[in-house]
Amino acid sequence: MQHQPFYPLGPLAYDPATFPPASLPVPAPVQLQDPHAPEVFKANIQLAQVLVSRVHALARAALTGVALAYHPGTNPLQTAADIQNLKQTLAALVTLLRDSGVGGLPLDPSSAAATEQEKAVIEEGRIVQNLYERLGRMQSGAGVVVDLLAFQGSTGPRTTQAPMTAPTPSQK
C-alpha cells in the first residue's frame, strides 16, 4: 500500500512554467509626458493588478512549499526561491503603488468585500439608532414612573404611626 502525501493547500499552486524565477522583471511605473494623464494612470493600474496577481501566485507557492517542507519530493531551494521572488515582487509593488499614485485607490473597485463592508456599516448604524431610541423611551418611561411615585407620595394617605426608633436602655 502506497502512502499518499497530505496536501493541505491542494495541488501545488506555483507553476514554474508560468512564473519562472528568471522571468520576473521588476516593471517600472509608466511615465509619459504628463504623469497625470488618464492613459498613464490606467496603465499603472493594470501594471499594479499584474503585480498583485503575481504576488498572489508567489505567496501561494511559498506557503505551499513551507506547508509541505517535510514531505518527500519538496525542494527547499524552490521554496527559498519563491520566497525571494515574492519579496522582490512585493518591493516592486510597493514602489509602484507609492510612486504612481495608484496606492490610494482600491485595485478592484467592484469587489464584493467593499460592498459588504458598506452594508455592514449601514446595518450597524440602523441597530445603534434603534437602541438609542429604545433607551430614550425607557428613560422617558422611568421618568413618568418617578413623577407618579413622587405625586402619590405627596398626596397619598398619611400614616399616623410614629417613626421607628432604636430601643432605649430602659426598654430592654
N, C-alpha and C positions, 0 to 999 in steps of 0.2 A: 504494500500500500504506500503510494507516494504522498508525502506531506505537502500540501499546497500552502504557500506563504500567505499570511494575512495582509490585506491591503486596505487599511482603514480609510484611505482617501480615494479609493477607486484606482483605476488604471493610471499609469504614470502620465501626469499632465504635461510634462515637458517633452516636446518632440524636438530632438536635435536638428532634424531637417527643417523645422520651422524657424528656430532661433539658434543657429549655431553660434558659438561664442565669437567667432571671427566676424560675424555679420551684424554686430551690434554697434554700429557707428552712433556717436552722440550727435544728434541733429541740433542745429542752432536755430534760434527763432528767425522767422522770415522777416527781413527788413528791406523795404524798398525805399523809394524816395520819401514818402510820407509814412512815418511809423503809426499814424492814427487812421490810416486808410482802412475801409471795411474789408478790402481784399486781404490785406496783411493780417488783420485780426482773425478773419475766417481761416486763413492758412495756419496761423498759430494755434487756433482752437483744434483744427484737425491734427496737427502735429502733437498737441497735448493728448488728444484722445488715443493716438497711436502709441505714445509713450505709456499711457495708463494701461492699455491692453497688454503691452509688453511687460510692464511691472507686474501685472496680474499673473501672466503666464510664468514669469520667472519666480515670483513668490510661491506660486503653487508648486512649481518644480522643486524649489528649495525645501518647502515644507514636506513634500513627499519624500525627498531624499533624506531629510532628518528623521521622519517618521519610520522609514524603512532602513535606517542605518545599519542595523544588526541582522538584516535578512540577507541570505545568500544572493549574490548577483547584483548587489547595490554597490556602486562605485563611489567611494567617498571623494575622489578627486572631481567627479562630475558635480556632486553636491557643493563642494567648495567653489567650483567654477560658477555654478548657478548663483550662489550667494554673492560672489564677487561681481558678476554681471548685474545682479539685482541692485547692489549698492551703486554701481556706476549709472544704471538707468534711473534710479531714484534721484541721484545727484543731478542728472541731466534734466529730469522732470522738474525738480525744484528750481533749477536755474531758468528753465523755460517759463515756468509759471511766474516767477519773480520778475524776470526781465521783459516779458511780453505784455504783462498786464492781464493775462488770461487767468491768473491765480485768484482774482477777486470774484470770479464767476463760477457757478456750478458747471461741471463738464457735461452733464446731461440734464438740461432744464426740464425735460419731460419725465423725470424719474418719479416713480410712484412713492418713494420714500419722502420726498418733499411734500407731496400732496397728502400723504398720510399724516405727516407732522402738522401740517396746517389744519387738517380735520381734527386732530387731537387737541390742538390749541383752542380751536373754536368750541369743541365739546367741553373742555376743561373750563373755559370761560362761562359757558352756559351753566355748568354744575356749580361753579362758585357763585354766580348770580342767584341761582335758586336757593343755595344755602344761606346767602346773605338775606334774601327776602324772608326765608323761613325764620332765621334768627330775629329779624326785625319784628315779625308777627309774634314770636314767643315773648320778646321783651315787651311789646305793646300789651299782650295779654297779661303778663305778670304785673305790669303797671296798673292795669284795671283791677286785678285781684287785690293788690296792695291798697288802692284807693277804696275799694269796697270794705276791706277789713278795717281800715282806718275810720271810715264813715260809721260802720257798725260799732266800733269801739267807742266812738264819741257819742252816739245816740242810743246804744243798746241798753238793755236792762242793767241797772246797778245792783250790785250785791251789797248786803249790809254786814257781811262778815268782816270781822276785824282781820287785819293782815296777820299772818303767822309770824310769831317772833320766837326766838330761842328761849327755852325754859330758863327761868331764873333759878338760882341755887336753892331758894326756899321751896320751889315747886317740886324739887326732886325728892 
